[in-house]
Amino acid sequence: MHDTPSDRTGLAPGWRWTNSFATLGTDFYSPMATQAVAQPHWVGVSASAATLLGLTPEALQTPDWLNILVGNQTAPGSQPLSSVYSGHQFGVWAGQLGDGRAALLGELTPPPDHHGVAQEVQLKGSGLTPYSRMGDGRAVLRSSIREFLCSEAMHGLGIPTTRALSVIGADHPVYREQPETAAVVARLAPSFIRFGHFEHFCHHNLHPQLRQLADYVIDRFYPACHTATTLNGNAYANFLQAVTERTAKMVAQWQAVGFCHGVMNTDNMSILGLTIDYGPFQFLDAFDPGHICNHSDNQGRYAFYKQPNVAYWNLYCLGQALLPLIEDQDLTIAALETYKTIYPVAVDACMAAKLGFPEVRQGQRELADDGLRLLAADRVDYSIFWRRLSHWVHNRENNAGTQDDSVRDLFLDRDGIDAWLLRYSEHLNDIPRGLAANLMMKTNPQYVLRNHLGELAIQAAKNKDFAAVAQLQQALERPFDEQPQFASFADFPPDWASGISISCSS
């Protein structure tokens, strides 16, 4: 482990690299060297993510940083490694997996006067690792742009997520369904440990390593579990319960904003309750509870409406992996049962805010469910409905002189939506003027990363035009603001958008 300040890391002295994960030992990872690519170039940089490390975009966009974040150069003091884990993929035990195309450089800590926080820095797409299996260890430009934009979009929406510091392209050829070019995303998170890390050591009966890993995560991220008196004071059961609660709240936010993850395998679930691994994701266009965004998901396991139950199933797998440490099946089940109370409470709170209610109120769930049924029946655009409803409430509260039909115009069933709006209005009558609309404008986004917007940015980027990436990123960083210059990003998707196919190779 390297604890001394780095003399040359592509940035000013004072930042330092450490790697606490490496202290666990080589049962948990393999040292690796990233593989160079020729003529790397910046595609996108997140100023917001850079501030986590106490950096400005100008300080980041140097030749040294370019080479460090694409894997051409090892920062002095960093310690690249790829970790081993296992997991269930599409509900089936897949055995040993691991970081097949990711290199953890370590934790970068900024100087105290730069007001940043230590973050693990991971490169995705930096070349072969010992866990690449049949893959090439690379990521393509299109998937890297999607991950970069969606990580920062989710942060803008207030949803827990890994962050994307940068995406860097290169002319290095990569072969998927057709020849493409390579790219590397630099991701940030307090930790990239997944449910699958615990499954790996449990499955192989490596219980000392399982305990070592659990103690490491609890000590660093869940220290209150050591002293909690709940669940008989069992630290590992309390740890499972804490992860369960974080996961439930995160998935509730997914459902409220219409986000489909697409590949909720246990190895794609963060132990910190972060959205991780943006592959075949999608934000809903037309509202369809059964929407499947992953072309590879032939059975519809990860359909939008199934995500809450899949999250619980994945947590159950984590509970099985932790059972050798908890040593009590009843305590394990009790820890998991909190999902069944936390998730509906979290969803109700999210929907209350979307409806402009300062708190959950009687009859709200029925009102929301009936509204969603109307949306599904007429395949109404999910984000546009909620944003128009926000404006409708604003106009109502401000006694706008003209009749506002913007919401009812979205529906074929005019009688149905009229009746629903009447019921909804009755709930608004006792809320102080201006409060509901203000809450809704801060909850229902004007901009989400729709598939067709990402596709347009990707097509331009293939021709080395990265302006569309930057513009889309700018809009998504402030998704609740009107931003008239980006009004087209809030339009209905074009007809061709429904033909976009996103798979696990994306």
C-alpha positions in Angstrom: 0.0 0.0 0.0 1.3 3.4 -0.9 0.7 6.1 1.7 3.2 8.8 0.7 2.2 11.9 -1.3 2.8 11.4 -5.0 5.4 13.7 -6.6 3.9 13.4 -10.0 0.4 12.2 -10.7 -0.6 14.6 -13.5 -1.7 17.1 -10.8 -0.2 19.4 -8.2 1.6 17.9 -5.2 -0.5 17.1 -2.2 -2.9 14.6 -3.6 -2.1 11.0 -2.6 -3.0 7.5 -3.7 -3.7 4.7 -1.3 -5.4 1.4 -1.9 -7.1 0.0 1.2 -8.8 -2.8 -0.8 -5.3 -4.1 -1.7 -4.6 -4.6 2.0 -7.1 -7.5 2.0 -4.6 -9.6 0.2 -4.5 -11.4 -3.2 -7.3 -13.7 -2.4 -9.5 -10.7 -3.2 -7.8 -9.4 -6.4 -5.0 -9.8 -8.9 -2.5 -7.0 -9.6 -2.6 -5.9 -13.2 -1.2 -3.5 -15.7 -3.5 -1.5 -17.9 -3.0 -1.7 -21.6 -2.1 1.4 -23.7 -4.0 2.7 -26.7 -2.7 5.1 -29.3 -3.7 8.7 -29.7 -6.2 9.0 -26.8 -8.5 12.0 -26.8 -11.0 13.6 -24.4 -14.6 12.9 -25.2 -16.1 14.3 -22.0 -15.2 15.5 -18.5 -17.5 16.0 -15.5 -16.7 19.2 -13.6 -19.1 18.1 -10.9 -17.3 14.7 -10.4 -13.9 16.4 -10.6 -14.9 18.6 -7.6 -15.2 15.4 -5.5 -11.4 15.2 -5.9 -10.8 18.9 -5.4 -10.0 19.3 -9.0 -11.2 21.7 -11.7 -11.8 20.6 -15.3 -8.7 22.7 -16.3 -6.5 21.0 -13.8 -7.8 17.6 -14.9 -7.4 18.1 -18.7 -3.7 17.8 -18.9 -1.6 15.3 -20.9 -0.6 13.4 -17.8 -4.2 13.0 -16.6 -5.2 12.0 -20.1 -2.7 9.1 -20.1 -3.5 8.1 -16.5 -7.3 8.0 -17.0 -7.0 6.0 -20.3 -4.5 3.5 -18.8 -1.5 4.5 -20.8 0.4 5.7 -17.7 0.4 4.5 -14.1 0.2 7.3 -11.6 3.0 7.1 -9.1 1.5 5.8 -5.9 -1.5 4.1 -7.5 -1.7 0.3 -7.4 -3.8 -1.1 -10.3 -5.7 -4.2 -9.6 -8.8 -6.1 -10.7 -11.0 -7.8 -8.1 -12.6 -11.2 -8.1 -16.3 -11.9 -7.4 -19.0 -14.2 -8.4 -22.7 -13.8 -8.9 -26.1 -14.8 -10.2 -26.8 -13.6 -13.8 -30.4 -13.7 -15.0 -31.2 -15.7 -11.9 -28.7 -18.4 -12.6 -25.5 -19.0 -10.6 -22.7 -18.0 -13.0 -19.7 -18.9 -10.8 -16.5 -16.9 -10.7 -16.6 -13.6 -12.5 -14.6 -10.5 -11.6 -13.4 -7.3 -13.1 -13.3 -8.4 -16.7 -12.5 -5.0 -18.1 -11.9 -2.7 -15.1 -8.8 -1.7 -13.2 -9.0 -0.1 -9.7 -6.2 2.4 -9.5 -6.8 3.0 -5.8 -8.2 5.8 -3.6 -7.2 9.3 -4.5 -7.3 11.8 -1.6 -7.1 15.5 -2.2 -5.3 18.0 0.1 -7.5 19.3 2.9 -7.6 22.8 1.5 -9.2 21.5 -1.7 -12.5 20.4 0.0 -12.7 17.1 -1.8 -13.2 13.6 -0.5 -11.3 10.4 -1.0 -12.7 8.4 -3.9 -11.8 5.1 -5.5 -10.8 5.6 -9.1 -11.6 2.8 -11.5 -11.0 2.6 -15.2 -13.6 0.7 -17.2 -12.3 -0.6 -20.6 -8.6 -0.4 -19.9 -7.7 -3.8 -21.3 -7.5 -7.5 -20.4 -7.5 -8.6 -16.8 -7.1 -12.1 -15.2 -11.0 -12.2 -15.1 -11.7 -11.2 -18.7 -12.7 -14.8 -19.6 -13.5 -14.7 -23.3 -13.6 -10.9 -23.5 -11.1 -8.4 -24.7 -11.2 -6.2 -21.6 -12.2 -3.2 -23.7 -15.3 -0.9 -23.8 -16.6 0.7 -26.9 -17.2 4.4 -27.4 -21.1 4.1 -27.6 -21.4 2.2 -24.2 -18.8 4.5 -22.6 -20.7 7.6 -23.6 -23.9 6.2 -22.3 -22.3 5.3 -18.9 -20.6 8.6 -18.6 -23.8 10.6 -19.3 -26.1 8.4 -17.2 -23.9 8.3 -14.2 -23.9 12.1 -14.1 -27.6 12.3 -15.0 -28.5 10.1 -12.1 -26.5 12.3 -9.8 -28.3 15.3 -11.1 -31.6 13.5 -10.3 -30.5 12.9 -6.7 -30.3 9.1 -7.1 -27.3 7.3 -5.4 -24.8 6.3 -8.1 -21.2 5.8 -9.0 -19.8 8.8 -10.7 -18.1 9.3 -14.1 -15.0 11.6 -14.0 -14.2 11.3 -17.7 -14.6 9.4 -20.9 -11.6 9.1 -23.2 -11.7 7.8 -26.7 -9.1 6.2 -28.9 -8.9 4.9 -32.5 -8.0 1.5 -31.1 -10.3 -1.1 -32.9 -12.7 -3.1 -30.9 -14.9 -5.8 -32.4 -18.5 -6.4 -31.2 -21.3 -7.0 -33.7 -19.2 -4.8 -36.0 -15.9 -3.0 -35.7 -16.0 -0.1 -33.3 -13.5 2.1 -31.5 -12.4 1.9 -27.8 -13.1 4.2 -24.9 -12.3 4.2 -21.2 -14.6 5.6 -18.5 -12.9 6.8 -15.3 -15.5 6.0 -12.5 -15.5 7.2 -9.0 -17.1 5.7 -5.9 -16.3 5.3 -2.2 -16.1 1.5 -3.1 -16.9 -0.7 -6.0 -17.7 -3.8 -3.8 -20.7 -5.8 -5.0 -23.1 -8.4 -3.6 -21.1 -10.8 -5.8 -17.9 -10.3 -3.8 -19.6 -11.9 -0.7 -21.2 -14.6 -2.8 -17.8 -15.6 -4.1 -16.2 -16.3 -0.8 -19.3 -18.0 0.6 -19.7 -20.3 -2.4 -16.1 -21.4 -2.1 -16.4 -21.9 1.7 -13.7 -19.3 2.2 -15.3 -18.1 5.4 -12.2 -16.4 6.9 -12.0 -14.3 3.8 -15.8 -13.7 3.9 -15.5 -12.4 7.4 -12.4 -10.3 6.5 -14.4 -8.7 3.6 -17.5 -8.0 5.8 -15.4 -6.5 8.6 -13.6 -4.3 6.0 -16.9 -3.0 4.6 -18.5 -2.5 8.0 -15.5 -0.7 9.5 -15.3 1.7 6.5 -18.9 2.3 5.6 -21.3 0.9 8.2 -19.5 1.4 11.6 -22.8 1.8 13.4 -23.5 -1.9 12.8 -20.8 -2.8 15.4 -22.7 -1.1 18.2 -26.3 -1.4 17.0 -28.6 -3.2 19.6 -31.1 -4.3 17.0 -31.2 -7.9 15.7 -29.6 -9.1 19.0 -26.6 -6.9 18.4 -25.4 -9.1 15.6 -23.1 -6.8 13.5 -23.4 -8.9 10.4 -27.2 -9.0 10.5 -27.3 -5.3 11.1 -25.0 -4.9 8.1 -27.4 -6.9 5.9 -30.3 -4.8 7.2 -28.5 -1.5 6.4 -27.7 -2.7 2.9 -31.3 -3.8 2.5 -32.6 -0.4 3.5 -30.2 1.5 1.2 -31.1 -0.8 -1.8 -34.8 -0.4 -1.2 -34.6 3.4 -1.1 -32.5 3.4 -4.3 -34.9 1.2 -6.2 -37.8 3.3 -5.1 -36.2 6.3 -6.7 -35.6 4.3 -9.9 -39.2 3.4 -10.1 -40.4 7.0 -9.4 -38.2 8.5 -12.2 -38.9 5.7 -14.7 -35.4 4.2 -14.8 -34.9 0.7 -16.1 -31.5 -0.8 -15.1 -31.7 -3.7 -17.6 -29.3 -6.1 -16.0 -29.8 -6.4 -12.2 -27.5 -9.4 -11.7 -26.1 -9.8 -8.2 -22.7 -8.8 -9.5 -24.2 -5.5 -10.6 -25.5 -4.6 -7.2 -23.5 -2.2 -5.0 -22.9 -3.0 -1.4 -23.3 0.8 -0.7 -26.7 1.0 -2.4 -25.4 2.9 -5.4 -26.6 2.5 -9.0 -23.7 0.8 -10.7 -22.8 -0.7 -14.1 -24.8 1.3 -16.7 -25.2 -1.1 -19.6 -28.6 -1.7 -21.3 -30.4 0.9 -19.2 -33.3 3.1 -20.3 -35.5 5.9 -19.0 -39.1 5.1 -20.0 -40.6 6.9 -22.9 -44.2 5.7 -23.3 -45.2 4.3 -19.9 -45.3 0.5 -20.0 -44.9 -1.3 -16.7 -43.7 -4.4 -18.5 -41.1 -2.6 -20.6 -37.9 -4.6 -21.2 -35.0 -2.4 -22.1 -32.4 -5.1 -22.5 -32.5 -6.9 -25.8 -30.6 -9.8 -24.2 -33.3 -10.3 -21.5 -35.3 -12.9 -23.5 -37.4 -13.9 -20.5 -38.2 -10.4 -19.3 -36.6 -11.0 -15.9 -35.6 -7.4 -15.5 -38.7 -5.7 -16.9 -39.4 -2.3 -15.3 -42.2 -3.4 -12.9 -40.2 -6.4 -11.7 -37.2 -4.4 -10.5 -38.3 -4.1 -6.9 -38.8 -7.8 -6.5 -35.5 -8.6 -8.3 -33.8 -6.3 -5.8 -35.2 -8.3 -2.9 -34.2 -11.5 -4.6 -30.7 -10.2 -5.0 -30.6 -9.2 -1.3 -31.8 -12.7 -0.4 -28.7 -14.0 -2.3 -26.6 -11.6 -0.2 -28.3 -12.8 2.9 -27.4 -16.4 2.0 -23.8 -15.4 1.5 -23.7 -13.7 4.9 -25.4 -16.5 6.7 -22.1 -18.2 7.8 -21.3 -15.0 9.6 -24.7 -14.2 11.0 -25.1 -17.8 12.1 -28.8 -17.5 12.6 -31.4 -18.0 9.8 -34.1 -16.1 11.7 -32.0 -13.1 12.1 -31.0 -13.2 8.5 -34.7 -13.3 7.4 -35.5 -10.5 9.9 -32.8 -8.3 8.3 -34.2 -8.9 4.8 -37.8 -8.4 5.9 -37.1 -4.7 6.4 -37.2 -4.4 2.6 -41.0 -5.1 2.7 -41.6 -2.1 4.9 -38.9 0.3 3.7 -39.6 -0.1 0.0 -43.3 0.8 0.0 -42.7 3.7 2.4 -39.9 5.0 0.1 -42.1 4.7 -3.0 -45.0 6.4 -1.3 -42.6 9.3 -0.3 -41.3 9.6 -3.9 -44.8 9.6 -5.3 -46.0 12.1 -2.8 -43.3 14.5 -3.9 -44.1 13.9 -7.6 -47.8 14.8 -6.9 -46.8 17.9 -4.9 -47.8 16.5 -1.5 -45.5 17.7 1.3 -46.1 14.3 3.0 -47.8 11.0 2.2 -51.6 11.4 2.6 -54.6 9.1 2.8 -55.8 7.9 -0.5 -52.5 8.8 -2.3 -51.5 5.3 -3.3 -54.8 4.7 -5.0 -54.7 8.0 -6.7 -51.1 7.4 -8.0 -51.9 3.8 -9.1 -55.0 4.9 -10.9 -53.1 7.7 -12.7 -50.4 5.2 -13.7 -53.0 2.8 -15.1 -54.3 5.7 -17.3 -50.8 6.3 -18.5 -50.2 2.7 -19.3 -53.5 2.3 -21.2 -52.7 5.2 -23.5 -48.9 4.7 -23.5 -48.4 8.3 -22.3 -44.9 9.6 -22.2 -43.8 9.2 -18.5 -41.5 12.1 -18.0 -43.6 14.5 -20.1 -46.7 13.7 -18.2 -45.2 14.5 -14.8 -43.6 17.7 -16.0 -46.8 18.9 -17.7 -48.7 18.0 -14.5 -46.2 20.2 -12.6 -46.9 23.1 -14.9 -50.7 22.4 -14.7 -50.5 22.7 -10.9 -48.4 25.8 -11.1 -51.0 27.4 -13.5 -53.9 26.3 -11.2 -52.2 27.8 -8.1 -51.5 31.0 -9.9 -55.0 31.3 -11.4 -53.8 31.3 -14.9 -56.5 33.0 -17.1 -56.5 30.4 -19.9 -57.7 26.8 -19.7 -54.7 24.5 -19.5 -55.4 21.3 -21.5 -51.7 20.3 -21.7 -52.2 17.2 -19.5 -55.5 15.9 -20.9 -54.1 16.4 -24.4 -51.7 13.5 -23.7 -54.6 11.0 -23.3 -57.1 9.4 -25.6 -59.3 8.6 -22.6 -60.3 12.2 -21.9 -63.1 11.3 -19.6 -60.7 9.1 -17.6 -58.0 11.8 -17.2 -60.6 14.5 -16.4 -62.1 12.4 -13.6 -58.6 11.7 -12.3 -57.6 15.4 -12.4 -60.7 16.3 -10.5 -59.9 13.8 -7.7 -56.3 15.1 -7.7 -57.5 18.7 -7.4 -59.4 17.8 -4.3 -56.1 16.7 -2.7 -54.5 20.0 -3.6 -57.1 22.2 -2.1 -55.7 22.1 1.4 -52.0 22.5 0.4 -50.7 26.1 0.8 -50.6 28.0 -2.5 -47.4 27.5 -4.4 -46.1 24.7 -2.3 -47.2 21.8 -4.5 -46.0 23.3 -7.7 -42.6 24.2 -6.2 -42.1 20.7 -4.9 -43.2 19.1 -8.2 -40.8 21.3 -10.2 -37.9 20.1 -8.0 -39.0 16.4 -8.3 -40.3 15.8 -11.8 -37.4 16.4 -14.2 -37.6 18.3 -17.5 -34.7 16.2 -18.8 -33.8 12.6 -18.6 -31.3 10.6 -20.7 -33.6 9.2 -23.3 -32.1 6.6 -25.6 -32.5 8.7 -28.7 -30.6 11.6 -27.2 -27.7 9.4 -26.2 -27.8 7.8 -29.7 -27.5 11.3 -31.4 -24.6 12.2 -29.2 -22.9 8.9 -29.9 -23.3 9.3 -33.7 -21.7 12.7 -33.6 -18.9 11.5 -31.3 -18.0 8.8 -33.8 -17.1 11.6 -36.1 -15.0 13.3 -33.4 -17.7 15.9 -32.7 -18.2 15.9 -29.0 -20.3 19.1 -28.7 -23.5 17.0 -28.4 -22.1 15.0 -25.5 -21.2 18.3 -23.7 -24.6 19.9 -24.4 -26.5 16.8 -23.2 -24.3 16.5 -20.2 -25.0 20.2 -19.3 -28.7 19.7 -19.6 -28.7 16.5 -17.5 -26.6 18.1 -14.7 -29.6 20.4 -14.0 -32.5 18.2 -14.9 -35.2 20.2 -13.1 -34.3 23.6 -14.7 -36.1 24.7 -17.8 -32.9 25.6 -19.8 -34.6 27.0 -22.9 -31.5 26.4 -25.0 -32.0 22.7 -24.6 -35.8 22.6 -25.0 -35.5 20.0 -27.8 -34.1 17.5 -25.3 -37.5 17.5 -23.5 -39.5 16.8 -26.6 -41.3 13.6 -27.4 -39.0 10.9 -28.8 -39.0 10.5 -32.6 -40.6 7.4 -34.1 -37.2 5.8 -34.8 -36.3 5.8 -31.1 -38.5 2.7 -30.5 -36.2 0.8 -32.8 -33.0 1.4 -30.7 -31.8 -2.0 -29.5 -29.6 -2.0 -26.3 -28.1 -5.3 -25.2 -25.5 -6.5 -22.7 -22.8 -5.9 -25.2 -23.8 -2.2 -25.4 
